[in-house]
Amino acid sequence: MEYDANEEKDTYVLDEKPAAQINKIFPSRTFEVRIPRTCGATSSEKELLSLVSDVDFLVVRRYYQITKKVIEKGRKLQLIQRAGLDYSNIDVRAARKAGIMVSNMPMCIDASVAEHAILLMMVLSRKLIQSHQHVINGDYEEFG
């Protein structure tokens, strides 16, 4: 089964960020966006199972566990796209066995990594960890 980007697809996007990225990539296409009610770390396999049966293209972030059951339920699935680096939340073996392509988008987190690095440099240069500890201890004199 080969994925054709020009063919109209149902798309299952698990949160707003990948939806915005997909709309930038394919501005002339309309995608159906389905977001589980328990969006985030609390998303359940049961809820995912209820949403994937007629989906062609699945975009996931780290919150969602794409198990063998979810893959088997997604009878029309052709591609599982991981918005991030690793595949730790996707049963890649089950997907490949079912003929489903699995890929990732490692570049989508570049800005977040850079922002975090700058933030850590600021924390260290302003001695925020030490200042925080002094506030917790009630010692306001040294860093005042």
C-alpha positions, 0 to 999 in steps of 0.5 A: 500500500503506497501513500499518495499525498494528492489523494483525498484522505481522512486525517486523524490529528491528535492535537492542534499543533500537528493540524496547523503543520499539516495545513501549511504543508497541504494548504489546498486540502481539507482534513478532518481533525479528530481530537480525543476528549482526554487529550494529553497524558490521560488519553486511553486506548479505548478512546483511540480505538473508537476513533481510528477505524476509518482513518488513513493518516495518523499524526501523533505526539508523545501522549498517545500510545499507538498499540497493536490493538489501535493499529489493528483497528485502523483498517484504512491506516497507511501512515503513522506520523510521529511529531517528534523524535522517537517511536517509543509510543508506537508499536512499530513492529505491529505497524510494519507487519500491517503494511503501515508506514511509520515516520517521524518529524524530528525537526518539529522540536528544534525551536523548543530545544533551542528555547529550552537551552537558552532558558537554562543558560539564563537560569544558570547566569542569574543563579535562579536555582540558588535564589529559589532555595534562599527564598524557600529557606526564608533567607532574603538577605544574600540575594536581595 
